[in-house]
Amino acid sequence: CKKNKPPIDFISRHHYTTEFPDYKGHYGYAKLTKLDETLDTLKNCRKIIDKYPDYKKLPFYITEFNTSYIPNCPLHDTNLNAAYIARTLSEIGDYVTGYSYWTFGDVFEENGVPFTPFYGGFGLVANGLIQKPTYWTFKFFKDLKAEECTCVYRDKNCVVVQTKDGMYKGIAWNLTLETKASKIGFNFELALKAKETKRYFLMTKTVDEETTNPLKIWHDMGEPANPCKDQIELLRMSGKPLATSQSIDAAGEAKFSLTAKKHSVIYFELKEA
């Protein structure tokens, strides 16, 4: 390219984060690679591009990304997938210009037409408009950017942003695969503009294996290939986050705690009541 000067508009690649799957029957079971290692591959790609003066300012797009690269991997339907993708979304924008999850929906026939609502497909939404746990990871991160926000804290298990009116939004997750903990606690101390005591509203939305797990409901149903209307409605309901709230009286600083269970993703908002 450097020699022949073709008109290059951008650099692109795919980003999948599992080892070669172990096929058993219809499904492929894939082992996730460590998140630090997968994110390093993106950092290194950007470094390689930037080594070339002609190309260092080019956009770098991930035109496909997910955990497993096969469309029949049960991992895609799980809460584990949702927690793994959470940290990916918290960092991937540091290294790439844009990125596209593969795919939005499960109506996908590359390996043949699927015959059940859950089959390990790539999608965020299963056939029948059943939202998988990973759907909510994306929704939560989208909500962080619903208005002008500034990131005030980020680590491997949490990100917090402050809104222009001084309130806060955040996401906490527990990728038990890496934390080795069935639950982890988060203690937040967030500065407030108001110095006099006011009441604040803390809202949380929790997605974990107990609260938001349509795959388990489907298993317990007996895995019907063609769920009836009532079964589909139940599966949709079981795919919603658990919403909870509490009120906090505070001046100058608000303190609260959250507990993230195995493979959970928790969204929170703190605003004046």
Secondary structure, 3 states (H helix, E strand, C coil): CCCCCCCCCCEEEEEECECCCEEECCEEECCECCHHHHHHHHHHHHHHHHCCCCCCCCCEEEEEEECCCCCCCHHHHCHHHHHHHHHHHHHHHHCCCEEEECCCECCCCCCCCCCCCCCCCCCCEECCCEECHHHHHHHHHHHHCCCCEEEEEEECCEEEEEECCCCEEEEEECCHHHHCCCEEEEEEEEECCCCCCEEEEEEEEEECCCCCCHHHHHHHHCCCCCCCHHHHHHHHHHCCCEEEEEEEEECCEEEEEEEEECCCEEEEEEEEC
